Amino acid sequence: MVLESDFPPDLRVENEIISLIAAKHTVIMACLSFRGSDAVTEWKGCRIYKKAISPFVNKSRVVAMKFHFYF
């Protein structure tokens, strides 16, 4: 599972994780962290990998969505 925001709190994602774990699936999630540093945490049986990004990178993502860039 990949999430473009910090986790928790996100009720929709929390419900999905709980449902998948109840169905005996292994859940691993990667998400961004806007505060702090890189971390690996555990939440109700789900392993969460957090990648810290700077406020500048976060704001530049919004700008990149408004303009068309071709690579």
BALOBA-1460 file (C-alpha; in Angstrom, 3 decimals):
// residues 71
<rec num="1" residu="m" x="0.000" y="0.000" z="0.000"/>
<rec num="2" residu="v" x="1.378" y="3.434" z="-0.922"/>
<rec num="3" residu="l" x="0.037" y="6.622" z="0.627"/>
<rec num="4" residu="e" x="0.978" y="10.185" z="-0.407"/>
<rec num="5" residu="s" x="0.324" y="11.658" z="3.018"/>
<rec num="6" residu="d" x="1.317" y="11.066" z="6.605"/>
<rec num="7" residu="f" x="-0.285" y="8.162" z="8.483"/>
<rec num="8" residu="p" x="-2.104" y="8.053" z="10.911"/>
<rec num="9" residu="p" x="-4.730" y="9.644" z="10.923"/>
<rec num="10" residu="d" x="-6.664" y="8.564" z="7.860"/>
<rec num="11" residu="l" x="-9.852" y="6.698" z="8.737"/>
<rec num="12" residu="r" x="-10.308" y="5.274" z="5.227"/>
<rec num="13" residu="v" x="-6.806" y="3.757" z="5.245"/>
<rec num="14" residu="e" x="-7.172" y="2.560" z="8.834"/>
<rec num="15" residu="n" x="-10.351" y="0.642" z="7.930"/>
<rec num="16" residu="e" x="-8.669" y="-0.905" z="4.897"/>
<rec num="17" residu="i" x="-5.666" y="-2.037" z="6.949"/>
<rec num="18" residu="i" x="-7.875" y="-3.551" z="9.640"/>
<rec num="19" residu="s" x="-9.948" y="-5.402" z="7.017"/>
<rec num="20" residu="l" x="-6.881" y="-6.784" z="5.255"/>
<rec num="21" residu="i" x="-5.284" y="-7.933" z="8.507"/>
<rec num="22" residu="a" x="-8.572" y="-9.571" z="9.574"/>
<rec num="23" residu="a" x="-8.501" y="-11.459" z="6.266"/>
<rec num="24" residu="k" x="-5.012" y="-12.768" z="7.192"/>
<rec num="25" residu="h" x="-3.079" y="-10.609" z="4.716"/>
<rec num="26" residu="t" x="0.336" y="-9.129" z="5.420"/>
<rec num="27" residu="v" x="0.107" y="-5.351" z="5.086"/>
<rec num="28" residu="i" x="3.134" y="-3.188" z="4.384"/>
<rec num="29" residu="m" x="2.662" y="0.516" z="3.723"/>
<rec num="30" residu="a" x="4.963" y="3.247" z="2.417"/>
<rec num="31" residu="c" x="4.013" y="6.853" z="3.136"/>
<rec num="32" residu="l" x="5.445" y="10.334" z="3.309"/>
<rec num="33" residu="s" x="6.328" y="12.090" z="6.532"/>
<rec num="34" residu="f" x="6.159" y="15.870" z="6.635"/>
<rec num="35" residu="r" x="7.648" y="16.075" z="10.103"/>
<rec num="36" residu="g" x="10.535" y="14.197" z="11.587"/>
<rec num="37" residu="s" x="12.824" y="11.793" z="9.803"/>
<rec num="38" residu="d" x="12.654" y="8.447" z="8.058"/>
<rec num="39" residu="a" x="11.154" y="5.757" z="10.246"/>
<rec num="40" residu="v" x="9.826" y="2.230" z="10.302"/>
<rec num="41" residu="t" x="6.893" y="1.742" z="12.655"/>
<rec num="42" residu="e" x="4.263" y="-0.855" z="13.434"/>
<rec num="43" residu="w" x="0.539" y="-0.039" z="13.653"/>
<rec num="44" residu="k" x="-1.973" y="-2.772" z="14.568"/>
<rec num="45" residu="g" x="0.052" y="-5.399" z="12.713"/>
<rec num="46" residu="c" x="0.876" y="-3.230" z="9.690"/>
<rec num="47" residu="r" x="4.499" y="-2.313" z="9.014"/>
<rec num="48" residu="i" x="4.792" y="1.347" z="7.984"/>
<rec num="49" residu="y" x="7.798" y="2.816" z="6.207"/>
<rec num="50" residu="k" x="7.861" y="6.617" z="6.426"/>
<rec num="51" residu="k" x="10.026" y="8.733" z="4.127"/>
<rec num="52" residu="a" x="10.612" y="12.297" z="5.292"/>
<rec num="53" residu="i" x="10.390" y="15.048" z="2.687"/>
<rec num="54" residu="s" x="11.160" y="18.731" z="3.062"/>
<rec num="55" residu="p" x="8.488" y="21.433" z="2.857"/>
<rec num="56" residu="f" x="10.125" y="22.687" z="-0.366"/>
<rec num="57" residu="v" x="9.701" y="19.294" z="-2.068"/>
<rec num="58" residu="n" x="6.119" y="19.090" z="-0.842"/>
<rec num="59" residu="k" x="5.276" y="22.501" z="-2.321"/>
<rec num="60" residu="s" x="7.070" y="21.730" z="-5.583"/>
<rec num="61" residu="r" x="4.870" y="18.630" z="-6.032"/>
<rec num="62" residu="v" x="1.844" y="20.936" z="-6.216"/>
<rec num="63" residu="v" x="3.526" y="23.180" z="-8.773"/>
<rec num="64" residu="a" x="4.491" y="20.183" z="-10.894"/>
<rec num="65" residu="m" x="0.840" y="19.105" z="-11.017"/>
<rec num="66" residu="k" x="-0.228" y="22.509" z="-12.389"/>
<rec num="67" residu="f" x="2.283" y="22.598" z="-15.256"/>
<rec num="68" residu="h" x="2.901" y="19.984" z="-17.916"/>
<rec num="69" residu="f" x="6.378" y="18.562" z="-17.824"/>
<rec num="70" residu="y" x="7.592" y="16.065" z="-20.376"/>
<rec num="71" residu="f" x="10.544" y="13.893" z="-19.536"/>
